[in-house]
Each structure stands twice: as C-alpha cells, then as structure tokens.
Amino acid sequence: MSDQVLKPDHYERWAVEPVTFIMTNDMEFWRGNVIKYVARAGYKNDEVEDLRKAQRYLQMRINQLEGRQITDE
C-alpha cells in the first residue's frame, strides 16, 4: 500500500489522525465526517469544497433532528 493510503499527507499534520480520534471516541458517521472534512480543509482539496462537505453533513443531521427528510436542502 502507498503512503497516501496508510499515512495521507492531509491528515499526518495532526498529532492524532482524524480517523483514530473518531473511532477511539466511537463517534457517529455524520459527526466523524464533519471532523474529517474540517480537519483536511485546504490541505487535500479546495478548502471551500471541504467546508461545504462538512456543512452538508451538518445540514443532514439538523434535518434528521427536525424530522425532515435527511437529504432535504
């Protein structure tokens, strides 16, 4: 396996890789993805794109809590 699979540059900058933090704390999928996208924002892809991805997961969770369709805009 390549280093980009085992130790991707966009996550190696942190003392604890986001996936380790997420799994150690037994976080829900939506919460983990928010952390992942915010942590890598501007380091892997376009920063705005990663922040929009995090925003999308936040909106989906809000929709769920408000009893709406999860994928509503």
N, CA, C and O atoms as a CHARMM CRD file, in Angstrom:
* protein
*
  292
    1    1 MET  N      0.84100  -1.19200   0.00000 PROA 1      0.00000
    2    1 MET  CA     0.00000   0.00000   0.00000 PROA 1      0.00000
    3    1 MET  C      0.87900   1.24700   0.00000 PROA 1      0.00000
    4    1 MET  O      1.97100   1.25700   0.56900 PROA 1      0.00000
    5    2 SER  N      0.38600   2.28400  -0.64300 PROA 2      0.00000
    6    2 SER  CA     1.16800   3.51700  -0.71900 PROA 2      0.00000
    7    2 SER  C      1.03300   4.32500   0.56500 PROA 2      0.00000
    8    2 SER  O      0.13900   4.09100   1.37900 PROA 2      0.00000
    9    3 ASP  N      1.92700   5.26400   0.72300 PROA 3      0.00000
   10    3 ASP  CA     1.87100   6.14500   1.89200 PROA 3      0.00000
   11    3 ASP  C      0.60200   6.98300   1.90700 PROA 3      0.00000
   12    3 ASP  O      0.12900   7.37000   2.97500 PROA 3      0.00000
   13    4 GLN  N      0.03800   7.27100   0.72000 PROA 4      0.00000
   14    4 GLN  CA    -1.18900   8.06700   0.66600 PROA 4      0.00000
   15    4 GLN  C     -2.39300   7.27600   1.16900 PROA 4      0.00000
   16    4 GLN  O     -3.43200   7.86000   1.47900 PROA 4      0.00000
   17    5 VAL  N     -2.26200   5.96400   1.25200 PROA 5      0.00000
   18    5 VAL  CA    -3.32300   5.14300   1.82500 PROA 5      0.00000
   19    5 VAL  C     -3.10200   5.01100   3.33000 PROA 5      0.00000
   20    5 VAL  O     -4.03000   5.20100   4.11600 PROA 5      0.00000
   21    6 LEU  N     -1.88400   4.69000   3.72600 PROA 6      0.00000
   22    6 LEU  CA    -1.58500   4.44900   5.13600 PROA 6      0.00000
   23    6 LEU  C     -1.34500   5.72500   5.93700 PROA 6      0.00000
   24    6 LEU  O     -1.72800   5.81000   7.10300 PROA 6      0.00000
   25    7 LYS  N     -0.71400   6.71300   5.31400 PROA 7      0.00000
   26    7 LYS  CA    -0.36900   7.94800   6.01500 PROA 7      0.00000
   27    7 LYS  C     -0.54200   9.13800   5.06900 PROA 7      0.00000
   28    7 LYS  O      0.44000   9.73100   4.62200 PROA 7      0.00000
   29    8 PRO  N     -1.78800   9.48100   4.76900 PROA 8      0.00000
   30    8 PRO  CA    -2.01300  10.59200   3.84400 PROA 8      0.00000
   31    8 PRO  C     -1.50500  11.92300   4.40600 PROA 8      0.00000
   32    8 PRO  O     -1.71800  12.24400   5.57500 PROA 8      0.00000
   33    9 ASP  N     -0.83800  12.67400   3.55800 PROA 9      0.00000
   34    9 ASP  CA    -0.25300  13.95500   3.96700 PROA 9      0.00000
   35    9 ASP  C     -1.27400  14.89600   4.60000 PROA 9      0.00000
   36    9 ASP  O     -0.96500  15.59700   5.56300 PROA 9      0.00000
   37   10 HSD  N     -2.48700  14.91100   4.05900 PROA 10     0.00000
   38   10 HSD  CA    -3.50200  15.86100   4.52400 PROA 10     0.00000
   39   10 HSD  C     -4.02000  15.52300   5.92100 PROA 10     0.00000
   40   10 HSD  O     -4.76200  16.31800   6.49900 PROA 10     0.00000
   41   11 TYR  N     -3.65300  14.37400   6.47800 PROA 11     0.00000
   42   11 TYR  CA    -4.03600  14.03500   7.85300 PROA 11     0.00000
   43   11 TYR  C     -2.82400  13.89600   8.77000 PROA 11     0.00000
   44   11 TYR  O     -2.96200  13.98600   9.99000 PROA 11     0.00000
   45   12 GLU  N     -1.66100  13.68300   8.20900 PROA 12     0.00000
   46   12 GLU  CA    -0.45600  13.44900   9.00500 PROA 12     0.00000
   47   12 GLU  C      0.01300  14.68400   9.77000 PROA 12     0.00000
   48   12 GLU  O      0.85700  14.56900  10.65800 PROA 12     0.00000
   49   13 ARG  N     -0.49800  15.82200   9.45500 PROA 13     0.00000
   50   13 ARG  CA    -0.07700  17.06000  10.12100 PROA 13     0.00000
   51   13 ARG  C     -0.56500  17.13100  11.56200 PROA 13     0.00000
   52   13 ARG  O     -0.06800  17.94600  12.33900 PROA 13     0.00000
   53   14 TRP  N     -1.52300  16.29700  11.92800 PROA 14     0.00000
   54   14 TRP  CA    -2.10100  16.33100  13.26500 PROA 14     0.00000
   55   14 TRP  C     -1.44100  15.29700  14.17500 PROA 14     0.00000
   56   14 TRP  O     -0.97300  14.26100  13.70200 PROA 14     0.00000
   57   15 ALA  N     -1.40300  15.57300  15.45800 PROA 15     0.00000
   58   15 ALA  CA    -0.83100  14.63700  16.42600 PROA 15     0.00000
   59   15 ALA  C     -1.62900  13.33400  16.45500 PROA 15     0.00000
   60   15 ALA  O     -1.06500  12.26100  16.66800 PROA 15     0.00000
   61   16 VAL  N     -2.93200  13.43200  16.24300 PROA 16     0.00000
   62   16 VAL  CA    -3.80700  12.26200  16.17100 PROA 16     0.00000
   63   16 VAL  C     -4.55000  12.34600  14.84800 PROA 16     0.00000
   64   16 VAL  O     -5.21800  13.34100  14.56700 PROA 16     0.00000
   65   17 GLU  N     -4.43500  11.30900  14.04100 PROA 17     0.00000
   66   17 GLU  CA    -5.13500  11.29500  12.75800 PROA 17     0.00000
   67   17 GLU  C     -6.64500  11.30600  13.01900 PROA 17     0.00000
   68   17 GLU  O     -7.11600  10.62000  13.92700 PROA 17     0.00000
   69   18 PRO  N     -7.41300  12.07900  12.23100 PROA 18     0.00000
   70   18 PRO  CA    -8.84700  12.17300  12.47700 PROA 18     0.00000
   71   18 PRO  C     -9.54900  10.83000  12.61900 PROA 18     0.00000
   72   18 PRO  O    -10.39900  10.68200  13.49800 PROA 18     0.00000
   73   19 VAL  N     -9.22100   9.84200  11.78000 PROA 19     0.00000
   74   19 VAL  CA    -9.90600   8.55400  11.87200 PROA 19     0.00000
   75   19 VAL  C     -9.64500   7.88100  13.21200 PROA 19     0.00000
   76   19 VAL  O    -10.53700   7.22400  13.75000 PROA 19     0.00000
   77   20 THR  N     -8.45000   8.02700  13.76100 PROA 20     0.00000
   78   20 THR  CA    -8.13100   7.45700  15.07000 PROA 20     0.00000
   79   20 THR  C     -8.95500   8.14500  16.14900 PROA 20     0.00000
   80   20 THR  O     -9.51300   7.48300  17.02500 PROA 20     0.00000
   81   21 PHE  N     -9.03400   9.47300  16.08900 PROA 21     0.00000
   82   21 PHE  CA    -9.83500  10.24200  17.04700 PROA 21     0.00000
   83   21 PHE  C    -11.30700   9.83500  16.96300 PROA 21     0.00000
   84   21 PHE  O    -11.95800   9.61500  17.98400 PROA 21     0.00000
   85   22 ILE  N    -11.82000   9.73900  15.74000 PROA 22     0.00000
   86   22 ILE  CA   -13.23200   9.41400  15.51800 PROA 22     0.00000
   87   22 ILE  C    -13.55700   8.02300  16.03500 PROA 22     0.00000
   88   22 ILE  O    -14.54300   7.83800  16.74800 PROA 22     0.00000
   89   23 MET  N    -12.73500   7.04500  15.68200 PROA 23     0.00000
   90   23 MET  CA   -13.02200   5.66100  16.06600 PROA 23     0.00000
   91   23 MET  C    -12.78300   5.42100  17.55500 PROA 23     0.00000
   92   23 MET  O    -13.53200   4.67900  18.19000 PROA 23     0.00000
   93   24 THR  N    -11.75100   6.04200  18.11400 PROA 24     0.00000
   94   24 THR  CA   -11.47400   5.89000  19.54800 PROA 24     0.00000
   95   24 THR  C    -12.62200   6.42900  20.37900 PROA 24     0.00000
   96   24 THR  O    -12.92600   5.90400  21.45000 PROA 24     0.00000
   97   25 ASN  N    -13.25100   7.46900  19.88600 PROA 25     0.00000
   98   25 ASN  CA   -14.36700   8.09000  20.60300 PROA 25     0.00000
   99   25 ASN  C    -15.72700   7.57100  20.16700 PROA 25     0.00000
  100   25 ASN  O    -16.75600   8.10400  20.58200 PROA 25     0.00000
  101   26 ASP  N    -15.74400   6.53000  19.33000 PROA 26     0.00000
  102   26 ASP  CA   -16.97200   5.86800  18.90400 PROA 26     0.00000
  103   26 ASP  C    -18.01800   6.86500  18.40100 PROA 26     0.00000
  104   26 ASP  O    -19.18200   6.82300  18.80000 PROA 26     0.00000
  105   27 MET  N    -17.57700   7.75700  17.52100 PROA 27     0.00000
  106   27 MET  CA   -18.46600   8.80200  17.01200 PROA 27     0.00000
  107   27 MET  C    -19.36900   8.29500  15.89800 PROA 27     0.00000
  108   27 MET  O    -19.03400   7.35100  15.18200 PROA 27     0.00000
  109   28 GLU  N    -20.51000   8.93700  15.77100 PROA 28     0.00000
  110   28 GLU  CA   -21.44200   8.63000  14.70000 PROA 28     0.00000
  111   28 GLU  C    -20.82100   9.01100  13.35600 PROA 28     0.00000
  112   28 GLU  O    -19.91300   9.83900  13.27800 PROA 28     0.00000
  113   29 PHE  N    -21.34100   8.37700  12.29600 PROA 29     0.00000
  114   29 PHE  CA   -20.83500   8.61400  10.94300 PROA 29     0.00000
  115   29 PHE  C    -20.86300  10.09500  10.57200 PROA 29     0.00000
  116   29 PHE  O    -19.86100  10.63100  10.09700 PROA 29     0.00000
  117   30 TRP  N    -21.98900  10.75500  10.78100 PROA 30     0.00000
  118   30 TRP  CA   -22.11800  12.16200  10.37700 PROA 30     0.00000
  119   30 TRP  C    -21.11100  13.03100  11.11300 PROA 30     0.00000
  120   30 TRP  O    -20.49600  13.91600  10.51700 PROA 30     0.00000
  121   31 ARG  N    -20.94000  12.78200  12.40900 PROA 31     0.00000
  122   31 ARG  CA   -20.02800  13.58400  13.23000 PROA 31     0.00000
  123   31 ARG  C    -18.57500  13.36000  12.79600 PROA 31     0.00000
  124   31 ARG  O    -17.78200  14.29800  12.71600 PROA 31     0.00000
  125   32 GLY  N    -18.25300  12.11000  12.52200 PROA 32     0.00000
  126   32 GLY  CA   -16.90700  11.78300  12.06700 PROA 32     0.00000
  127   32 GLY  C    -16.57000  12.44900  10.74500 PROA 32     0.00000
  128   32 GLY  O    -15.45800  12.94400  10.56100 PROA 32     0.00000
  129   33 ASN  N    -17.52600  12.46300   9.82100 PROA 33     0.00000
  130   33 ASN  CA   -17.27100  13.10300   8.53200 PROA 33     0.00000
  131   33 ASN  C    -17.09400  14.60300   8.67100 PROA 33     0.00000
  132   33 ASN  O    -16.26900  15.19300   7.97200 PROA 33     0.00000
  133   34 VAL  N    -17.84600  15.23000   9.55600 PROA 34     0.00000
  134   34 VAL  CA   -17.66000  16.66700   9.79300 PROA 34     0.00000
  135   34 VAL  C    -16.23400  16.91900  10.27500 PROA 34     0.00000
  136   34 VAL  O    -15.55800  17.81800   9.77400 PROA 34     0.00000
  137   35 ILE  N    -15.78200  16.14000  11.22900 PROA 35     0.00000
  138   35 ILE  CA   -14.41900  16.28900  11.75100 PROA 35     0.00000
  139   35 ILE  C    -13.39700  16.06000  10.65000 PROA 35     0.00000
  140   35 ILE  O    -12.45200  16.83600  10.50300 PROA 35     0.00000
  141   36 LYS  N    -13.58400  14.99500   9.87400 PROA 36     0.00000
  142   36 LYS  CA   -12.65000  14.65600   8.79400 PROA 36     0.00000
  143   36 LYS  C    -12.52900  15.79800   7.78500 PROA 36     0.00000
  144   36 LYS  O    -11.42300  16.21900   7.44600 PROA 36     0.00000
  145   37 TYR  N    -13.67500  16.29700   7.30500 PROA 37     0.00000
  146   37 TYR  CA   -13.63100  17.33100   6.27600 PROA 37     0.00000
  147   37 TYR  C    -13.10400  18.66100   6.81200 PROA 37     0.00000
  148   37 TYR  O    -12.39000  19.36600   6.09900 PROA 37     0.00000
  149   38 VAL  N    -13.43600  19.01100   8.03100 PROA 38     0.00000
  150   38 VAL  CA   -12.92200  20.25300   8.61200 PROA 38     0.00000
  151   38 VAL  C    -11.41400  20.13900   8.83700 PROA 38     0.00000
  152   38 VAL  O    -10.67700  21.09300   8.59000 PROA 38     0.00000
  153   39 ALA  N    -10.95700  18.98500   9.30100 PROA 39     0.00000
  154   39 ALA  CA    -9.52500  18.79200   9.56600 PROA 39     0.00000
  155   39 ALA  C     -8.69800  18.89500   8.29100 PROA 39     0.00000
  156   39 ALA  O     -7.59700  19.44500   8.31500 PROA 39     0.00000
  157   40 ARG  N     -9.20400  18.38300   7.19400 PROA 40     0.00000
  158   40 ARG  CA    -8.40800  18.37900   5.96800 PROA 40     0.00000
  159   40 ARG  C     -8.65400  19.59800   5.08100 PROA 40     0.00000
  160   40 ARG  O     -7.98400  19.76400   4.06100 PROA 40     0.00000
  161   41 ALA  N     -9.61100  20.45400   5.46000 PROA 41     0.00000
  162   41 ALA  CA    -9.96800  21.61300   4.63200 PROA 41     0.00000
  163   41 ALA  C     -8.73400  22.42700   4.26600 PROA 41     0.00000
  164   41 ALA  O     -7.99700  22.89500   5.13400 PROA 41     0.00000
  165   42 GLY  N     -8.52600  22.58500   2.97100 PROA 42     0.00000
  166   42 GLY  CA    -7.41000  23.36900   2.47200 PROA 42     0.00000
  167   42 GLY  C     -6.10600  22.60300   2.34000 PROA 42     0.00000
  168   42 GLY  O     -5.12300  23.14600   1.83500 PROA 42     0.00000
  169   43 TYR  N     -6.07600  21.34400   2.78700 PROA 43     0.00000
  170   43 TYR  CA    -4.84500  20.55800   2.71000 PROA 43     0.00000
  171   43 TYR  C     -4.91200  19.48000   1.63500 PROA 43     0.00000
  172   43 TYR  O     -3.87200  19.09300   1.10300 PROA 43     0.00000
  173   44 LYS  N     -6.09500  18.98400   1.30000 PROA 44     0.00000
  174   44 LYS  CA    -6.22500  17.96300   0.26200 PROA 44     0.00000
  175   44 LYS  C     -6.87900  18.54200  -0.98000 PROA 44     0.00000
  176   44 LYS  O     -6.32100  18.47400  -2.07500 PROA 44     0.00000
  177   45 ASN  N     -8.03900  19.09900  -0.80900 PROA 45     0.00000
  178   45 ASN  CA    -8.80700  19.67900  -1.91600 PROA 45     0.00000
  179   45 ASN  C     -8.95200  21.17300  -1.67800 PROA 45     0.00000
  180   45 ASN  O     -8.32200  21.75300  -0.79400 PROA 45     0.00000
  181   46 ASP  N     -9.78500  21.76000  -2.48100 PROA 46     0.00000
  182   46 ASP  CA   -10.14800  23.15500  -2.28800 PROA 46     0.00000
  183   46 ASP  C    -10.76600  23.31200  -0.89800 PROA 46     0.00000
  184   46 ASP  O    -11.63400  22.52700  -0.51600 PROA 46     0.00000
  185   47 GLU  N    -10.33300  24.30400  -0.15200 PROA 47     0.00000
  186   47 GLU  CA   -10.81400  24.47900   1.21700 PROA 47     0.00000
  187   47 GLU  C    -12.32500  24.67100   1.26900 PROA 47     0.00000
  188   47 GLU  O    -12.99700  24.07700   2.11100 PROA 47     0.00000
  189   48 VAL  N    -12.85400  25.48400   0.38700 PROA 48     0.00000
  190   48 VAL  CA   -14.29500  25.73900   0.37100 PROA 48     0.00000
  191   48 VAL  C    -15.05500  24.44400   0.08700 PROA 48     0.00000
  192   48 VAL  O    -16.10300  24.19900   0.68500 PROA 48     0.00000
  193   49 GLU  N    -14.54200  23.62000  -0.81200 PROA 49     0.00000
  194   49 GLU  CA   -15.20900  22.35000  -1.13300 PROA 49     0.00000
  195   49 GLU  C    -15.29600  21.46000   0.10500 PROA 49     0.00000
  196   49 GLU  O    -16.35500  20.89900   0.38600 PROA 49     0.00000
  197   50 ASP  N    -14.20400  21.32400   0.84400 PROA 50     0.00000
  198   50 ASP  CA   -14.22800  20.50100   2.04800 PROA 50     0.00000
  199   50 ASP  C    -15.15000  21.08500   3.11700 PROA 50     0.00000
  200   50 ASP  O    -15.83600  20.33800   3.81500 PROA 50     0.00000
  201   51 LEU  N    -15.17300  22.38600   3.25000 PROA 51     0.00000
  202   51 LEU  CA   -16.07200  23.00900   4.22700 PROA 51     0.00000
  203   51 LEU  C    -17.52900  22.83000   3.82900 PROA 51     0.00000
  204   51 LEU  O    -18.39300  22.67100   4.69100 PROA 51     0.00000
  205   52 ARG  N    -17.80800  22.85200   2.53700 PROA 52     0.00000
  206   52 ARG  CA   -19.17700  22.58700   2.07300 PROA 52     0.00000
  207   52 ARG  C    -19.58900  21.14200   2.34800 PROA 52     0.00000
  208   52 ARG  O    -20.74400  20.87100   2.67700 PROA 52     0.00000
  209   53 LYS  N    -18.64700  20.22700   2.21200 PROA 53     0.00000
  210   53 LYS  CA   -18.93500  18.82800   2.52600 PROA 53     0.00000
  211   53 LYS  C    -19.27800  18.69100   4.00900 PROA 53     0.00000
  212   53 LYS  O    -20.23200  17.99800   4.36500 PROA 53     0.00000
  213   54 ALA  N    -18.51300  19.33900   4.86400 PROA 54     0.00000
  214   54 ALA  CA   -18.81300  19.30800   6.30200 PROA 54     0.00000
  215   54 ALA  C    -20.17300  19.93300   6.56100 PROA 54     0.00000
  216   54 ALA  O    -20.96500  19.40800   7.34400 PROA 54     0.00000
  217   55 GLN  N    -20.44000  21.03600   5.91600 PROA 55     0.00000
  218   55 GLN  CA   -21.71500  21.73100   6.06600 PROA 55     0.00000
  219   55 GLN  C    -22.87600  20.83100   5.64700 PROA 55     0.00000
  220   55 GLN  O    -23.93700  20.85300   6.26900 PROA 55     0.00000
  221   56 ARG  N    -22.67800  20.05400   4.61200 PROA 56     0.00000
  222   56 ARG  CA   -23.72100  19.14900   4.12200 PROA 56     0.00000
  223   56 ARG  C    -24.07300  18.10500   5.18700 PROA 56     0.00000
  224   56 ARG  O    -25.24900  17.82300   5.41900 PROA 56     0.00000
  225   57 TYR  N    -23.05600  17.53600   5.82800 PROA 57     0.00000
  226   57 TYR  CA   -23.32200  16.55600   6.88400 PROA 57     0.00000
  227   57 TYR  C    -24.00500  17.20400   8.08800 PROA 57     0.00000
  228   57 TYR  O    -24.85400  16.58300   8.72800 PROA 57     0.00000
  229   58 LEU  N    -23.64400  18.42900   8.39600 PROA 58     0.00000
  230   58 LEU  CA   -24.32200  19.14400   9.48200 PROA 58     0.00000
  231   58 LEU  C    -25.79100  19.38100   9.13300 PROA 58     0.00000
  232   58 LEU  O    -26.67100  19.19400   9.97300 PROA 58     0.00000
  233   59 GLN  N    -26.05000  19.79100   7.89400 PROA 59     0.00000
  234   59 GLN  CA   -27.42700  20.03600   7.47500 PROA 59     0.00000
  235   59 GLN  C    -28.24500  18.75400   7.49500 PROA 59     0.00000
  236   59 GLN  O    -29.41400  18.77000   7.87900 PROA 59     0.00000
  237   60 MET  N    -27.64900  17.65900   7.09100 PROA 60     0.00000
  238   60 MET  CA   -28.35800  16.38000   7.11500 PROA 60     0.00000
  239   60 MET  C    -28.72900  15.99600   8.54600 PROA 60     0.00000
  240   60 MET  O    -29.82800  15.49500   8.78500 PROA 60     0.00000
  241   61 ARG  N    -27.83900  16.22400   9.48400 PROA 61     0.00000
  242   61 ARG  CA   -28.13800  15.91800  10.88600 PROA 61     0.00000
  243   61 ARG  C    -29.24400  16.83100  11.42200 PROA 61     0.00000
  244   61 ARG  O    -30.14100  16.37500  12.13100 PROA 61     0.00000
  245   62 ILE  N    -29.17700  18.10500  11.08300 PROA 62     0.00000
  246   62 ILE  CA   -30.22500  19.04700  11.50400 PROA 62     0.00000
  247   62 ILE  C    -31.57000  18.60000  10.94600 PROA 62     0.00000
  248   62 ILE  O    -32.57100  18.60000  11.66200 PROA 62     0.00000
  249   63 ASN  N    -31.59700  18.21800   9.67200 PROA 63     0.00000
  250   63 ASN  CA   -32.84000  17.73400   9.06600 PROA 63     0.00000
  251   63 ASN  C    -33.37800  16.54100   9.83300 PROA 63     0.00000
  252   63 ASN  O    -34.57800  16.45800  10.09700 PROA 63     0.00000
  253   64 GLN  N    -32.50300  15.62400  10.18900 PROA 64     0.00000
  254   64 GLN  CA   -32.91900  14.43500  10.92700 PROA 64     0.00000
  255   64 GLN  C    -33.52300  14.81300  12.27300 PROA 64     0.00000
  256   64 GLN  O    -34.56800  14.28900  12.65900 PROA 64     0.00000
  257   65 LEU  N    -32.87000  15.71400  12.98100 PROA 65     0.00000
  258   65 LEU  CA   -33.35900  16.13700  14.29500 PROA 65     0.00000
  259   65 LEU  C    -34.67900  16.87600  14.21000 PROA 65     0.00000
  260   65 LEU  O    -35.49500  16.81100  15.12900 PROA 65     0.00000
  261   66 GLU  N    -34.88800  17.57300  13.11300 PROA 66     0.00000
  262   66 GLU  CA   -36.12900  18.32800  12.91000 PROA 66     0.00000
  263   66 GLU  C    -37.23000  17.50300  12.24700 PROA 66     0.00000
  264   66 GLU  O    -38.30000  18.03100  11.94400 PROA 66     0.00000
  265   67 GLY  N    -36.97700  16.21300  12.02000 PROA 67     0.00000
  266   67 GLY  CA   -37.99300  15.33500  11.47200 PROA 67     0.00000
  267   67 GLY  C    -38.24100  15.49400   9.98600 PROA 67     0.00000
  268   67 GLY  O    -39.27700  15.06600   9.47700 PROA 67     0.00000
  269   68 ARG  N    -37.28900  16.11300   9.27800 PROA 68     0.00000
  270   68 ARG  CA   -37.43500  16.28200   7.83800 PROA 68     0.00000
  271   68 ARG  C    -36.68500  15.16900   7.10800 PROA 68     0.00000
  272   68 ARG  O    -35.96800  14.38300   7.72700 PROA 68     0.00000
  273   69 GLN  N    -36.85500  15.11100   5.79300 PROA 69     0.00000
  274   69 GLN  CA   -36.06700  14.18600   5.00400 PROA 69     0.00000
  275   69 GLN  C    -34.59400  14.53200   5.20000 PROA 69     0.00000
  276   69 GLN  O    -34.21300  15.70000   5.11900 PROA 69     0.00000
  277   70 ILE  N    -33.78500  13.54300   5.45300 PROA 70     0.00000
  278   70 ILE  CA   -32.37600  13.78100   5.74900 PROA 70     0.00000
  279   70 ILE  C    -31.68600  14.51400   4.61000 PROA 70     0.00000
  280   70 ILE  O    -30.83600  15.37100   4.85600 PROA 70     0.00000
  281   71 THR  N    -32.03300  14.19600   3.37800 PROA 71     0.00000
  282   71 THR  CA   -31.34500  14.77200   2.22900 PROA 71     0.00000
  283   71 THR  C    -31.96400  16.06400   1.71900 PROA 71     0.00000
  284   71 THR  O    -31.54000  16.57000   0.68000 PROA 71     0.00000
  285   72 ASP  N    -32.97000  16.62400   2.43000 PROA 72     0.00000
  286   72 ASP  CA   -33.52700  17.92000   2.01600 PROA 72     0.00000
  287   72 ASP  C    -32.42200  18.96900   2.04600 PROA 72     0.00000
  288   72 ASP  O    -31.49100  18.90000   2.84900 PROA 72     0.00000
  289   73 GLU  N    -32.54900  19.92200   1.16500 PROA 73     0.00000
  290   73 GLU  CA   -31.55300  21.01400   1.10200 PROA 73     0.00000
  291   73 GLU  C    -31.69200  21.96500   2.23900 PROA 73     0.00000
  292   73 GLU  O    -30.93600  22.93100   2.33100 PROA 73     0.00000
